[in-house]
């Protein structure tokens, strides 16, 4: 799997437009809210254009709210995630039930993600930053690293009938049609999407995680969401023709 090469039409420090000759995408992340902090604005634009996007979450985010026991937090955060996805036009939201906070990278996780890829048969797979840090200044969580890495690997696993042959016995035939894996929340972006059409819905989508936001910050939730998402989009504008952007590191297969 490689990063698409610069064709010479885009300056080295500029972000290329995301590939758009695809119809189905599967977004794979660790927790409820990961996509809302990462790329829901782009997803809103894609579903507007008639493309199909499904969500796969490794956990139900049950360890994410200190004031709520996991048994209470899990169904609450699942409901919030489904409502959040609906705001940006996503109807299919699935959960793997790995344990929040202690997801382990390995064959079990790769198998689960490969199974979902075979089931949904996407052209594009989306995941979140799998690097050790956020921009070299904040340590990333083991869950994000494990799920991001496993997703990159599972995109290839899904097309190999000799890896996880038990999936074929379950009726999940190999799918070698993943053409790109796009990593959101990275400090190494290569491509971007105009953030403006989906920005308002990305704010509303993040606001659906009300219980999590109230535990995370004492700031007004709408002000916080608008400032956070709008600020990131504006920071990327100089690298995308002056247009606020949602950025991805895109790997071609």
Sine and cosine of phi, psi and omega as CSV:
sin_phi,cos_phi,sin_psi,cos_psi,sin_omega,cos_omega
0.00,0.00,0.76,-0.65,-0.08,-1.00
-0.75,-0.66,0.40,-0.92,0.15,-0.99
-0.95,0.30,0.65,-0.76,0.09,-1.00
-0.86,0.52,0.65,-0.76,-0.03,-1.00
-0.98,0.18,0.55,-0.83,0.09,-1.00
-0.91,0.41,0.77,-0.64,-0.07,-1.00
-0.99,0.10,-0.12,0.99,-0.04,-1.00
0.99,-0.17,-0.21,0.98,0.01,-1.00
-1.00,0.03,-0.20,0.98,0.00,-1.00
-0.86,-0.50,0.75,-0.66,0.02,-1.00
-0.87,0.49,0.49,-0.87,-0.10,-0.99
-0.82,0.57,-0.54,0.84,-0.04,-1.00
-1.00,-0.04,0.03,1.00,-0.03,-1.00
-0.99,-0.11,0.45,-0.89,0.00,-1.00
-1.00,-0.07,0.74,-0.68,0.05,-1.00
-0.98,0.17,0.44,-0.90,0.11,-0.99
-0.89,0.46,0.57,-0.82,0.06,-1.00
-0.88,0.48,0.56,-0.83,0.14,-0.99
-0.82,0.57,0.62,-0.78,-0.01,-1.00
-0.82,-0.57,0.10,0.99,0.01,-1.00
-1.00,-0.06,0.89,0.46,0.04,-1.00
-0.57,-0.82,0.30,-0.95,-0.05,-1.00
-0.85,-0.53,-0.58,0.82,-0.08,-1.00
-0.84,-0.54,0.66,-0.75,0.05,-1.00
-0.74,-0.67,0.51,-0.86,0.13,-0.99
-0.83,-0.56,0.84,-0.54,0.02,-1.00
-0.98,-0.20,0.83,-0.55,-0.11,-0.99
-0.85,-0.52,0.89,-0.45,-0.01,-1.00
-0.64,-0.77,0.09,-1.00,-0.09,-1.00
-0.99,0.12,-0.66,0.75,-0.23,-0.97
-0.73,-0.69,0.42,-0.91,0.30,-0.95
-0.82,0.57,0.68,-0.74,-0.01,-1.00
1.00,-0.02,-0.27,0.96,-0.02,-1.00
-0.86,0.51,-0.68,0.74,-0.02,-1.00
-0.96,0.29,-0.51,0.86,-0.01,-1.00
-0.95,0.32,-0.53,0.84,0.10,-0.99
-0.99,0.16,-0.32,0.95,-0.09,-1.00
-0.98,-0.19,-0.83,0.56,-0.23,-0.97
-0.45,-0.90,0.36,0.93,-0.03,-1.00
-0.87,0.49,-0.51,0.86,0.02,-1.00
-0.89,0.46,-0.66,0.75,0.06,-1.00
-0.91,0.41,-0.64,0.77,-0.01,-1.00
-0.89,0.45,-0.63,0.78,0.06,-1.00
-0.85,0.52,-0.69,0.73,0.02,-1.00
-0.90,0.44,-0.64,0.77,-0.02,-1.00
-0.93,0.37,-0.69,0.72,0.01,-1.00
-0.92,0.38,-0.55,0.83,0.11,-0.99
-0.84,0.54,-0.57,0.82,-0.03,-1.00
-0.99,0.12,0.07,1.00,0.05,-1.00
1.00,-0.01,0.15,0.99,0.03,-1.00
-0.99,0.11,0.43,-0.90,-0.04,-1.00
-0.98,-0.17,0.77,-0.64,0.04,-1.00
-0.76,-0.65,0.76,-0.66,0.08,-1.00
-0.88,-0.48,0.48,-0.88,0.02,-1.00
-0.94,-0.34,0.65,-0.76,0.14,-0.99
-0.78,-0.62,0.85,-0.53,-0.01,-1.00
-0.91,-0.42,0.75,-0.67,-0.04,-1.00
-0.94,0.35,-0.51,0.86,-0.02,-1.00
-0.76,-0.65,0.06,-1.00,0.12,-0.99
-0.97,-0.23,0.21,0.98,0.05,-1.00
0.92,0.38,0.48,0.88,-0.16,-0.99
-0.94,0.34,-0.33,0.95,0.00,-1.00
-0.99,-0.17,0.25,0.97,-0.16,-0.99
-1.00,-0.03,-0.15,0.99,-0.05,-1.00
-0.82,-0.58,0.93,-0.37,-0.12,-0.99
-0.87,0.49,-0.53,0.85,-0.07,-1.00
-1.00,0.05,-0.01,1.00,0.02,-1.00
-0.84,-0.55,0.77,-0.64,0.07,-1.00
-0.91,0.42,0.51,-0.86,-0.03,-1.00
-0.78,0.63,-0.62,0.78,-0.02,-1.00
-0.90,0.43,-0.48,0.88,0.07,-1.00
-1.00,0.06,-0.63,0.78,-0.09,-1.00
-0.94,0.35,-0.61,0.79,-0.11,-0.99
-0.85,0.52,-0.81,0.59,0.00,-1.00
-0.92,0.40,-0.53,0.85,0.05,-1.00
-0.90,0.44,-0.74,0.68,-0.05,-1.00
-0.95,0.33,-0.50,0.87,0.10,-0.99
-0.90,0.44,-0.71,0.70,0.02,-1.00
-0.88,0.48,-0.69,0.73,0.00,-1.00
-0.89,0.45,-0.62,0.78,0.00,-1.00
-0.92,0.40,-0.66,0.75,0.01,-1.00
-0.90,0.43,-0.66,0.75,0.04,-1.00
-0.91,0.41,-0.64,0.77,0.00,-1.00
-0.90,0.44,-0.70,0.71,0.01,-1.00
-0.88,0.47,-0.64,0.77,-0.03,-1.00
-0.88,0.48,-0.54,0.84,-0.01,-1.00
-0.87,0.50,-0.55,0.84,-0.03,-1.00
-0.96,-0.27,0.34,0.94,0.14,-0.99
0.99,0.11,0.35,0.94,0.00,-1.00
-0.96,-0.28,0.85,-0.53,-0.04,-1.00
-0.99,-0.16,-0.45,0.89,-0.10,-1.00
-0.99,-0.16,0.92,-0.39,0.02,-1.00
-0.76,-0.65,0.88,-0.47,-0.05,-1.00
-0.86,-0.52,0.47,-0.89,-0.04,-1.00
-0.80,-0.60,0.63,-0.78,-0.03,-1.00
-0.99,-0.10,-0.31,0.95,0.01,-1.00
0.92,0.38,0.49,0.87,0.28,-0.96
-0.94,0.33,0.37,-0.93,-0.10,-0.99
-0.99,0.15,0.81,-0.58,-0.01,-1.00
-0.87,0.49,0.76,-0.65,0.05,-1.00
1.00,-0.05,-0.34,0.94,-0.05,-1.00
-0.73,-0.69,0.55,0.83,0.08,-1.00
-0.88,0.47,0.71,-0.71,0.00,-1.00
-0.95,-0.31,0.80,-0.60,0.14,-0.99
-0.92,0.38,0.70,-0.71,0.04,-1.00
0.26,-0.97,-0.16,-0.99,-0.12,-0.99
-0.92,0.39,-0.53,0.85,0.00,-1.00
-0.89,0.45,-0.69,0.72,0.01,-1.00
-0.94,0.35,-0.69,0.72,0.05,-1.00
-0.86,0.52,-0.66,0.75,-0.01,-1.00
-0.89,0.46,-0.70,0.71,-0.02,-1.00
-0.89,0.46,-0.66,0.75,-0.01,-1.00
-0.95,0.30,-0.64,0.76,0.06,-1.00
-0.87,0.50,-0.63,0.78,0.03,-1.00
-0.88,0.48,-0.67,0.74,0.01,-1.00
-0.92,0.39,-0.61,0.79,0.04,-1.00
-0.90,0.43,-0.68,0.73,0.05,-1.00
-0.90,0.44,-0.58,0.81,0.00,-1.00
-0.93,0.36,-0.74,0.67,-0.12,-0.99
-1.00,0.00,-0.35,0.94,0.09,-1.00
0.80,0.60,0.84,0.54,-0.04,-1.00
-0.99,0.15,0.41,-0.91,0.19,-0.98
-1.00,0.10,-0.58,0.82,-0.06,-1.00
-0.85,-0.53,0.73,-0.68,0.13,-0.99
-0.91,-0.41,0.69,-0.72,-0.03,-1.00
-0.88,-0.47,0.66,-0.75,0.12,-0.99
-0.57,-0.82,-0.08,-1.00,-0.08,-1.00
-0.93,-0.37,0.31,-0.95,-0.02,-1.00
-0.62,0.79,0.88,-0.48,0.00,-1.00
-0.97,-0.26,0.09,1.00,0.01,-1.00
-0.98,0.19,0.24,-0.97,-0.05,-1.00
-0.92,0.40,-0.46,0.89,-0.09,-1.00
-0.76,-0.65,0.25,-0.97,0.22,-0.98
-0.99,-0.15,0.97,-0.25,0.05,-1.00
0.90,0.44,0.33,0.95,0.02,-1.00
0.97,0.24,0.07,1.00,-0.07,-1.00
-0.86,-0.50,-0.33,0.94,0.01,-1.00
-0.75,-0.66,0.69,-0.72,-0.04,-1.00
-0.95,0.31,0.74,-0.68,0.06,-1.00
-0.98,0.22,0.31,-0.95,0.00,-1.00
-1.00,0.04,0.48,-0.88,0.04,-1.00
-0.85,0.53,-0.55,0.84,0.02,-1.00
-0.88,0.47,-0.73,0.68,0.00,-1.00
-0.89,0.46,-0.69,0.73,-0.02,-1.00
-0.89,0.46,-0.72,0.69,-0.05,-1.00
-0.90,0.44,-0.73,0.69,-0.05,-1.00
-0.94,0.34,-0.65,0.76,0.03,-1.00
-0.88,0.47,-0.74,0.68,0.01,-1.00
-0.90,0.44,-0.69,0.72,-0.03,-1.00
-0.90,0.43,-0.56,0.83,0.02,-1.00
-0.93,0.38,-0.69,0.73,0.06,-1.00
-0.86,0.52,-0.66,0.75,0.00,-1.00
-0.95,0.31,-0.66,0.76,-0.07,-1.00
-0.92,0.40,-0.43,0.90,0.05,-1.00
-0.87,0.50,-0.56,0.83,0.08,-1.00
-0.99,0.11,-0.66,0.75,0.01,-1.00
-0.82,0.58,-0.61,0.79,-0.09,-1.00
-0.88,0.47,-0.42,0.91,-0.04,-1.00
-1.00,-0.09,-0.03,1.00,-0.07,-1.00
-0.95,-0.30,0.93,-0.37,-0.08,-1.00
-0.93,0.38,-0.29,0.96,-0.04,-1.00
-1.00,-0.04,-0.09,1.00,0.14,-0.99
-0.98,-0.20,0.81,-0.59,-0.07,-1.00
0.83,0.55,0.83,0.56,0.00,-1.00
-0.88,0.48,-0.34,0.94,0.04,-1.00
-0.89,0.45,-0.38,0.93,0.04,-1.00
-0.92,0.38,-0.54,0.84,0.06,-1.00
-0.91,0.41,-0.62,0.79,0.04,-1.00
-0.89,0.45,-0.40,0.91,0.04,-1.00
-1.00,0.01,0.10,0.99,0.02,-1.00
1.00,0.04,0.21,0.98,-0.02,-1.00
-0.97,-0.23,1.00,-0.05,-0.02,-1.00
-0.94,0.33,0.47,-0.88,0.00,-1.00
-0.82,0.57,0.57,-0.82,0.07,-1.00
-0.78,-0.63,0.94,-0.35,-0.01,-1.00
-0.96,-0.29,0.44,0.90,-0.10,-1.00
-0.99,-0.11,0.05,1.00,0.08,-1.00
-0.94,0.35,0.87,-0.49,-0.05,-1.00
-0.99,-0.16,-0.46,0.89,0.00,-1.00
-0.58,-0.81,0.52,-0.85,0.26,-0.97
-0.88,-0.47,0.82,-0.57,-0.05,-1.00
-0.93,-0.36,0.83,-0.55,-0.04,-1.00
-0.98,-0.22,0.88,-0.48,0.03,-1.00
-1.00,0.00,0.30,-0.95,0.08,-1.00
0.93,0.36,0.41,0.91,-0.06,-1.00
-0.99,-0.14,0.43,-0.90,0.12,-0.99
-1.00,-0.09,0.21,0.98,0.02,-1.00
-0.81,-0.58,0.76,0.66,-0.10,-0.99
-0.94,0.35,0.49,-0.87,0.06,-1.00
-0.86,-0.52,-0.44,0.90,-0.11,-0.99
-0.69,-0.72,0.26,-0.97,-0.01,-1.00
-0.43,-0.90,0.27,-0.96,0.06,-1.00
-0.81,-0.58,0.62,-0.79,0.09,-1.00
-0.84,0.54,0.86,-0.51,-0.07,-1.00
-0.98,0.18,-0.30,0.95,-0.19,-0.98
-0.90,0.44,-0.70,0.71,-0.04,-1.00
-0.89,0.46,-0.53,0.85,-0.08,-1.00
-0.97,-0.26,0.04,1.00,-0.15,-0.99
-0.90,0.44,-0.71,0.70,-0.04,-1.00
-0.88,0.47,-0.67,0.74,0.03,-1.00
-0.94,0.33,-0.50,0.87,0.06,-1.00
-0.91,0.41,-0.60,0.80,0.07,-1.00
-0.90,0.43,-0.74,0.67,0.00,-1.00
-0.90,0.44,-0.57,0.82,0.02,-1.00
-0.91,0.42,-0.70,0.71,0.04,-1.00
-0.91,0.41,-0.58,0.82,0.00,-1.00
-0.90,0.44,-0.36,0.93,0.04,-1.00
-0.91,0.41,-0.31,0.95,0.04,-1.00
-1.00,0.06,0.81,0.59,-0.17,-0.99
-0.88,0.48,-0.73,0.68,-0.04,-1.00
-0.89,0.46,-0.66,0.75,0.01,-1.00
-0.92,0.40,-0.69,0.72,-0.02,-1.00
-0.90,0.44,-0.64,0.77,0.00,-1.00
-0.91,0.42,-0.52,0.85,0.05,-1.00
-0.98,0.19,-0.45,0.90,-0.09,-1.00
-0.99,0.16,-0.64,0.77,-0.14,-0.99
-0.56,-0.83,0.53,-0.85,0.08,-1.00
-1.00,0.05,-0.11,0.99,0.01,-1.00
-0.94,0.35,0.44,-0.90,0.09,-1.00
-0.81,0.58,0.82,-0.57,-0.11,-0.99
-0.84,0.54,-0.68,0.73,-0.04,-1.00
-0.92,0.38,-0.67,0.74,0.04,-1.00
-0.87,0.49,-0.69,0.72,0.00,-1.00
-0.88,0.48,-0.77,0.64,-0.05,-1.00
-0.90,0.44,-0.69,0.72,-0.03,-1.00
-0.91,0.41,-0.66,0.75,0.00,-1.00
-0.92,0.39,-0.69,0.73,-0.05,-1.00
-0.91,0.42,-0.81,0.59,-0.08,-1.00
-0.94,0.33,-0.67,0.74,0.03,-1.00
-0.91,0.42,-0.61,0.79,-0.01,-1.00
-0.90,0.43,-0.68,0.73,0.02,-1.00
-0.89,0.45,-0.70,0.72,-0.01,-1.00
-0.87,0.49,-0.67,0.74,-0.01,-1.00
-0.93,0.37,-0.59,0.81,0.02,-1.00
-0.87,0.49,-0.50,0.87,-0.05,-1.00
-1.00,0.07,-0.23,0.97,-0.09,-1.00
-0.81,0.58,-0.69,0.72,-0.02,-1.00
-0.86,0.51,-0.38,0.92,-0.01,-1.00
-0.99,-0.10,0.05,1.00,-0.05,-1.00
-0.69,-0.73,0.77,0.64,0.07,-1.00
0.90,0.43,0.45,0.89,0.00,-1.00
0.99,0.16,0.11,0.99,-0.05,-1.00
-0.98,-0.18,0.78,-0.63,0.10,-0.99
-0.81,0.58,0.64,-0.77,-0.22,-0.98
-0.64,-0.76,0.39,-0.92,0.25,-0.97
-0.95,-0.31,0.84,-0.54,-0.17,-0.99
-0.95,-0.31,0.44,-0.90,0.01,-1.00
-0.62,-0.79,0.50,-0.86,0.27,-0.96
-1.00,-0.10,0.90,-0.44,-0.13,-0.99
-0.97,-0.24,0.81,-0.59,0.11,-0.99
-0.95,-0.31,0.77,-0.63,0.03,-1.00
-1.00,-0.07,0.54,-0.84,0.03,-1.00
-0.91,-0.40,0.00,0.00,0.00,0.00
